[in-house]
Amino acid sequence: MRKNVLLGVMVLLGVWCLFYVGVKMDMWRLGYEMEDLENQRIALKKKQESLQVRLSELTDPQQIARRAHTQLGLIVPQEGQVVMIALEASPSSVSDERSPARLVQKFSDSLLGRP
């Protein structure tokens, strides 16, 4: 009888030890996972900040103007280079179908959904 009790206590103690070790191992594993995720979060935060800086650089009007000039050769129009065309000009007053005023009128009509 005494051996059975002692054996039962030993089995219970063994099961408890296995359970305890299993829980501890899970805690360590989860701790390492948390550390890895925290490192990923920090790396992603740094990447987001660098992308935000890049976005600010790319949307800066002065940067856009500089790139338009250096890469595309665009320049700011001088006095007298810009010609304003009234959109209300009657199509009948413009005889040539390919004139700039007629093309602007067609484009504006298409945007406004006019026939």
N, C-alpha and C positions, 0 to 999 in steps of 0.2 A: 504494500500500500504506500509506504514511504517512498519507494522508488518511482511509483507512478506519479505521485505529487511532485517529486523533484524533477522528473522528466517533463511534466506539464509546465512547471515553472520555467524550465530551461527552454522549452519550445516557445512559450510566450515571450520570454526575454529575447530569444533569437529573432522572432517575428518583429518585436518592437525595435530591435537594433536595425534590422533590414529596412523597416519603415522609416526610421530616423535618418539613416544614411541616404535613402532614396529622396526624402524631402530635402535634405541638405544639398544633395547633388543637383536637384531641380532648382534650388535657390541660387546656386553658383552659376548654373547654365543660364538662368534668367538674368542674373546680374551681368554676365558677359554679353548677352543679347542687348540688354539695356545700354551698356557702354558702347557697343557697336552702333546702335540706333542713334545714340547721342552724338557720336562722331559723324555719322551720316547727316544728322540734322545741322550740325555746325558747318560741314562742308557745303551742304545745299544752301544754307543761309549766306555763306561767303559768295557762292556762285550767283545767288539772287542779287546780292549787293553789287557785284561786278556787272551783271546784266543791266541793272538799274542805271549804273554809271554810263554804260555803253549806250543805253536808250537815251539818256539825257544828252550825251554827246551827239548822237545821230539826229536828234530832233531840235538841236540848237539852231536857230535861224542863221546865225553868223557862220556856223559850220556848214550848213546847207548851201549858203551863198558862196562860200569859199570853194566847196567841192564842185558846185555848178560851174564856177569860173575856171577852175584848174582842170577838171576832168572832162567837162562838156564844152568848155569854151564860151559859155553864156556870159553876157555882160548886161549891166543895167542899161535900159534904153535912155538915150539922150533926149533933150528937149526937142520936140518936133517929130520924133520917131514913132510915137504912139498916135494912131489915128482912131478917133472915136466914131463909131457908126451907130446911128439911131436905129433901134429895132422896130420902131413904129413906121419906118419908111414904107411907103406903099409899094407893093411888088410891081404894079403897073408902071411906076416911074423908072424902074430899073429894067433896061431892055435886054441886056446880056444875061443869059441864064447862068453863066459861070463867074459873074462879077462877085467881088467879095461881099458886097452888101446883100446880094441875093442868097449867097451861101450862108451868111449869118442868119438871114431871115428864115431860111429853110431849117437850119439847125435849131433855132429858137422855137419855131413852130413844132418841130418834132419833140422837143423837150416838154413843151406845154400841152402837147396832145391835140394841136389844131390840125384840121384837114389840109 
